[in-house]
Amino acid sequence: MPEGDTVWNTARVLERALAGDVLTGSDFRVPQLATTDLTGWTVAESASRGKHLLLRLARDDRRWTLHSHLRMDGAWRAYAPGERWTGRPAHLIRVVLKTRRSVAVGYHLHEVALFPTADEEQTLGHLGPDLLGADWDPEEAVRRIAAHPDASIAEALLDQRNLAGVGNLYKAETLFLRGLWPWTPVSRVPDLPGTVRLAQKLVASNRGRWSQTTTGSLRRGETSYVYGRRAKPCRRCGTAIAKAEQDDRVTYWCPVCQPKPD
């Protein structure tokens, strides 16, 4: 599943391609919006909240939001008018938005919905503080996580109701850098505020670029400490990195640098 920085970057792509322009055409290839026509609507803003994308539209005194979620394999691409749409099979197209200067194509999007902008909170109000939002609130994120002391710290970081934007990559890397066994109960995390601050720092450090790194290196094979490195030597101690299923997701950790609590 894309991390918060990937979704933030995607929102910027749509902002550059569409913001301020009037839609000259739209094509929705999802049943619930199949007959919707947004021609004549102006794209006022492209924004993200956690892993959710929000295209805010305006026409006269009406304000609507086109919401989508990328999940594991969704993507938006922007093309010039007349440019060939490349990179994804046509049967994966879910949304096409056209303006005089750009065409935005949404591939394999999930949770596609159109609703009044005033109702955004009804759809997204359950989300915790956005790691990349202007209203990021680490104290609130810590409060939400601490409210479930028996949950594992890995599960807590992935729970978008606690803080919005952490995926498997930043979960695994944050826990390695903090020396935390992924199954450690929240109640036994010695510095929960420090863990939350580090998660936000890692996500924010990759904002604005598509290549993600937690090590400081963008060289192939050097971008992560544990994520995607099963059986490879730990960069600190040389122990083979472990991989296992956890709460229906995959996790990576170093058995020595992240020991199980006594």
ROMIVO-633336 format. One record per residue (C-alpha): residue in three letters; x, y, z. Coordinates in steps of 0.25 Angstrom, whole numbers, plus 5000, padded with zeros to 4 digits. Layout:
! ROMIVO-633336
ALAXYZ...
//
This chain:
! ROMIVO-633336
MET500050005000PRO500650144996GLU501150215008GLY500750355012ASP501850425004THR501450354991VAL500050404993TRP500450544996ASN501350544983THR500150494975ALA499350604980ARG500350704975VAL500350634962LEU498850664961GLU499050804966ARG500050834955ALA499250774944LEU497850814948ALA497750924959GLY497051054954ASP496550994941VAL495150964936LEU494850814933THR494550804918GLY494150654920SER494050544930ASP493950394929PHE493650304941ARG493850154939VAL493250114953PRO491750074954GLN491350174965LEU491850294956ALA491650234942THR490650344938THR491350464945ASP491850574936LEU492750684943THR492950764930GLY492950914934TRP493350894948THR494650964952VAL495750884960ALA495950974972GLU497050884979SER497650754980ALA498050704994SER498350585002ARG497950535016GLY498750415020LYS498650315009HIS497350385003LEU497350474991LEU496350594990LEU496050674978ARG495250794982LEU494350844971ALA493550974970ARG492351014961ASP491551144964ASP491351134979ARG491450984979ARG492650904985TRP492950764983THR494050664986LEU494550544977HIS495150444987SER495950334983HIS496950234990LEU498150164984ARG498250044993MET499349954988ASP499249974973GLY498550104970ALA499150224962TRP498850354956ARG499650394943ALA499550534936TYR499750544921ALA499750654911PRO498550654902GLY498750564890GLU499950494898ARG499850344898TRP499450284912THR500550184915GLY500950104927ARG499650034931PRO498649944923ALA497450024919HIS496549924926LEU497049974939ILE496550124936ARG495550164946VAL495450314944VAL495850414933LEU495850564935LYS496150664924THR496450804923ARG496950894912ARG498450864916SER498450734923VAL497850594924ALA497850524938VAL497650374938GLY497350294950TYR497750144949HIS497150034959LEU496650144968HIS495850094981GLU494750164989VAL494450254977ALA493350354982LEU492750494980PHE492150564991PRO491950714996THR493250765001ALA492550805014ASP492350655017GLU493850625016GLU493850605031GLN492750505031THR493650415022LEU495050445027GLY494750495041HIS495250355047LEU496650385043GLY497750425052PRO498650535050ASP499250545037LEU500750525037LEU500950625025GLY499750715028ALA499850855033ASP499050815046TRP500050705049ASP499850675064PRO500850575070GLU500250595084GLU498950545079ALA499550435071VAL500250385084ARG498950395092ARG498150315082ILE499250205081ALA499350205096ALA497850185098HIS498050035093PRO499249985102ASP499049845098ALA499249865083SER500549835077ILE501349955073ALA501449915059GLU499849905058ALA499750035065LEU500650105055LEU499850045043ASP498550085049GLN498150205041ARG497150245053ASN498450275061LEU499250355051ALA499050355036GLY500150325026VAL500950215031GLY501050085023ASN501849955024LEU503150025020TYR503150135030LYS502650045041ALA503749945039GLU504850055038THR504350135050LEU504350005059PHE505749965054LEU506250105057ARG505650105071GLY506049965074LEU504649915076TRP504149775074PRO502949785065TRP502049715074THR502349795086PRO501149845093VAL500849995093SER500949995108ARG502349945108VAL502950045098PRO503950125106ASP503750255098LEU502450265090PRO502650415087GLY504050385081THR503450275073VAL502350355067ARG503350475064LEU504250385057ALA503150325048GLN502750465044LYS504150505041LEU504450385032VAL503150405024ALA503350555023SER504850535019ASN504350475005ARG503250575002GLY503450634989ARG504150514982TRP503750374977SER505050304982GLN504850264997THR506050245006THR506150235021THR507650215021GLY508050345014SER508550265002LEU507750264989ARG508650154983ARG507950024979GLY507949924990GLU508350035001THR507050105003SER506550025015TYR507049965028VAL506049845029TYR504849865019GLY504949775007ARG506249715012ARG505849575018ALA507049485020LYS508049595017PRO509049635027CYS508649745037ARG509349875034ARG509749885049CYS510049745054GLY510049655042THR508949565047ALA507949515036ILE506749605035ALA505449535038LYS504149545032ALA502749495036GLU501249515035GLN500649615046ASP499249655046ASP499049615032ARG500249695027VAL501649665026THR502749715035TYR504249715035TRP505249725047CYS506549695052PRO506449585063VAL507749645070CYS507549795069GLN506049785072PRO505949675083LYS504749625089PRO504449685102ASP504749605114
//
